[in-house]
Amino acid sequence: MTKLLRQVFLEELGAVLGPAGLVSSDDAMQPYLAEWRGLYAGRALAVAIPDSTAAAAAVVRACAARGVAIVPQGGNTGLVGGAVAQSTDERPQIVLSARRLARIRHVDPDNYAITAESGCILSALQAAAAAAGRLFPLSLAAEGSCQLGGNISTNAGGINVLRFGTTRDLVLGLEVVLANGEVFDGLRTLRKDNTGYDLKQLFIGAEGTLGFITAAACKLFPAPNGMATALVAVATPDAAIRLYGELRSQLGDELIAFELMGQAALDLVSRHMAGVRVTLPGTHPWYVLLEMAGARTHGETHDALEQFLARATAQGLLIDALVAQTGAQREALWRVRHAIPEAQRLEGAAIKHDISVPVAEVGNFLAQATPLALRLLPGTRVIAFGHLGDGNMHFNLGQPAGLDRQEFLARWDDVSRSIHALAVGMGGSFSAEHGIGLLKVGELSRFRSPVELQLMRALKKAVDPDNIMNPGKILEV
Ligand SMILES: Cc1cc2nc3c(=O)[nH]c(=O)nc-3n(C[C@H](O)[C@H](O)[C@H](O)COP(=O)(O)OP(=O)(O)OC[C@H]3O[C@@H](n4cnc5c(N)ncnc54)[C@H](O)[C@@H]3O)c2cc1C
């Protein structure tokens, strides 16, 4: 794009967005170009921040007319480089941020539904639901900064999937600006609506490659009456899986979270996060953080969990357990779990995996992946933690002492290929909840069949024939 064309284009955007909605200086664009893990450096012509669906559609039309690609962005907490712009002179790109599309449009407690704009911060959505006596159950460590549109576009998982499903299970309807600037208005809150192809599903988990989500209608659930949370020490991941099986069969849907954390992950938290501590005496190889919630009163829920844990101790299913007695204790337990990604970041470089396998295979996966990682990367430190109840483990490998950071990170592809092949060979996935973005484009073409890849390309071509929306993410088109 010539300098003159760039100027004309920015003036067009400025006329649509006003001064508060357009950022084009290098300094001001920086927060939109930085990436959480520091793996990618973004480049963009500008950052457009519309405050209405109509303005977002006008931006997309202006981009489509000039062949400028669009990188949708929410809270920029994604972990695979999906929201990173890669503008070049030949293929200019803008970031299209949902930050000013942050209104809750309608809370409907009777219909157990909420309609909100895509730039709503997840914690704000949770709070709006709670204020109406309802629960919006999506919860993850980045909930103070990630946005509803980003959650939907990555089909985010988080800590309550085993009870409520992934984000896809929570979406009732969507409003999306398509690649040609038209608006798909599918903001319905119906539970039953068999009227041809379910178009909203296309955009869920599409990582911004098919359209820009401006609003969503989502399911709400009854707010839990009682809640109980426990930290449990176990000897092995297989012991944790047995505990999980018992808990689910005895407590059913009252079990809403079941997280596994290796001691090495907790060591990182103790080292880097002042005041965040595990509160069980001694050290143990593995810990489970579990939570139950439901219609029983607080006291009944608490008693049910304590009785279950006493029986499980007698059966030798666990080593030690601590049930949170107060809200503050519960928060302290969750703080430890949520601090792991940040502690890992502060520790230094890591090659990260976000795999899933059938729940019963998690122990088997860890037993094989750990020696494999040590063989591939002698001296690495395995940091394993994750959503055991969903069979989803974050299997991260720390930079070995004495190995240069760049040399270490250059090993990412070959190390990951082996770890991913192991998970896929067990009937699992190389990308459980973070998506493909830029990071796993090669892995998608490696592990998905030609038929699946061809279908994905055909879909992309049909919805976005000029490859305007987030080019280079998920698929090389
Ligand atoms: C500390 C930490 C913990 C995390 N824990 C979890 C976890 O437990 N489970 C989990 O699933 N993820 C987790 N994540 C990853 C991340 O938070 C989620 O993927 C989140 O859903 C991304 O939301 P975001 O608003 O930050 O999206 P962004 O990072 O801004 O974007 C993510 C993708 O969505 C697209 N996108 C964003 N907004 C829109 C829109 N309005 N329309 C169309 N496309 C859009 C982007 O182009 C990009 O491809 C974690 C991240 C961090 C930093």
The ligand as an ORCA input file, in Angstrom:
! r2SCAN-3c Opt
* xyz 0 1
  C      -3.408    -16.846     32.396
  C      -4.219    -17.439     31.292
  C      -5.039    -18.526     31.548
  C      -5.816    -19.078     30.522
  N      -6.626    -20.134     30.818
  C      -7.393    -20.660     29.847
  C      -8.264    -21.756     30.131
  O      -8.323    -22.268     31.251
  N      -9.032    -22.228     29.128
  C      -9.001    -21.689     27.861
  O      -9.736    -22.157     26.983
  N      -8.166    -20.663     27.570
  C      -7.373    -20.146     28.519
  N      -6.546    -19.098     28.229
  C      -6.467    -18.597     26.856
  C      -7.369    -17.350     26.585
  O      -7.610    -16.618     27.708
  C      -8.659    -17.762     25.987
  O      -8.391    -18.356     24.742
  C      -9.674    -16.628     25.773
  O     -10.893    -17.204     25.370
  C      -9.252    -15.604     24.729
  O     -10.090    -14.469     24.827
  P      -9.569    -13.018     24.401
  O     -10.723    -12.088     24.495
  O      -8.357    -12.645     25.127
  O      -9.250    -13.284     22.858
  P      -7.990    -12.800     22.003
  O      -6.742    -13.336     22.540
  O      -8.054    -11.342     21.778
  O      -8.325    -13.541     20.625
  C      -8.329    -14.930     20.542
  C      -8.814    -15.351     19.132
  O     -10.176    -14.969     18.946
  C     -10.322    -14.048     17.869
  N     -11.294    -13.032     18.323
  C     -11.247    -12.285     19.458
  N     -12.346    -11.510     19.532
  C     -13.098    -11.772     18.431
  C     -14.350    -11.284     17.934
  N     -15.063    -10.359     18.580
  N     -14.815    -11.784     16.757
  C     -14.110    -12.730     16.073
  N     -12.922    -13.212     16.493
  C     -12.430    -12.747     17.661
  C      -8.929    -13.489     17.631
  O      -8.744    -13.097     16.272
  C      -8.039    -14.673     18.013
  O      -7.946    -15.554     16.926
  C      -5.756    -18.527     29.217
  C      -4.932    -17.430     28.975
  C      -4.167    -16.878     29.981
  C      -3.309    -15.684     29.674
*
